[in-house]
Amino acid sequence: MSLTRAFQLPYQLISISGQEQLSYLHGQLTQDMNLITDEQFMWAGHCSPKGKLWGAFRVFKFNDHFFMMGSESEVAASARELKKYGVFAQVDIHHLASPNIIGILTDNETKTCELLGLNFTNSNACEFANQKALRLDENRIVLYVDEHFNLPAEITLSDEHHAFTEATIIAGEPQLSDGMVEEFVPQMINLQAIGGISFKKGCYTGQETVARMRYLGKNKRAMYILQGSNDKALSETDVEIQLGENWRRAGKIINQVYNSKTQKYSALAVLPNDTDVTSTLRAKHTPEVSMSILPLPYSLEDDK
């Protein structure tokens, strides 16, 4: 029996429209915006002039608008910066704080797409019944829908999003939580590994730093998937690594979630990129929570 679950997600959106929307975003984001179409969404970073990320976004097109999907912290920071420079271009920029975004977890993609009327043939984005769907992988779909949308009777919607967030973390997809904005360059959260950086496009804000990290080997950090067990939820910012009988600061946690059903704590952490994947780590402020490093579902090898 196939299982499809739906979750109300806390993501927010930035909508960008206007005559110069493409050229404006092309000069702001790490992605080649010409590659994003109605049938193709892509990851992109939005950097400060120093190359530090305001956010990492799933970027898609819908109804002649570009949309940037991210966390509340990412969207608030990027919307503020985009509006600051957008006054010099023919663009309209809006921060959508309460969009109706639904995450789908399925173990039968074909059946789920039939139920929802989705067609991802040779694409990872599609429109259906005047709504938008993004295919993240064979088990995960994100829907951006209006207030009139109803899921099929076979799919139940949950207000609890932790299971979907856990799957996103296990997939190694970056998201910056509160306090982590403007702390990392794109390669430190593996944005290049998920196709979120174009090294062939023209200039964009922060490009000099991003290029230096790639071509001069300046980047010394990467994002890792951590997981441990605990009997209650925790909110952590720092992780420590065991070296012999001692513990030392290892890095920062940028996103985390607790699954109360399995009592598993999962997190994304930025650590030195030479960290031994067999290392034992712990939460700094909850040291009884021991964590191990899970394998990334993609390669960090850089093909120059």
ABEGO torsion letter per residue (X at the ends): XBBBBBBBBABBBBBBBEAAAAAAAAAABABBAAABBAABBBBBBBBBAAGBBABBBBBBBBGGBBBBBBBAAAAAAAAAAAAAAAAABBBBBBBBABBBBBBBBBABAAAAAAAAGBBABGBABBBBGGBBBBBABAABBBBBBBAABBBBAABBBBABAAAAAAAAAAAGBBBBBBGABGABBAAAAGAAAAGABBAABBBBBGAAAAAAAAAAGABABBBBBBBBBBABBBBBABBBBBBEABBBBAEBBABBBBBAAAGBBBBBBBBBAABBAABBBBBAABAABBBBBBBBABBABBBX
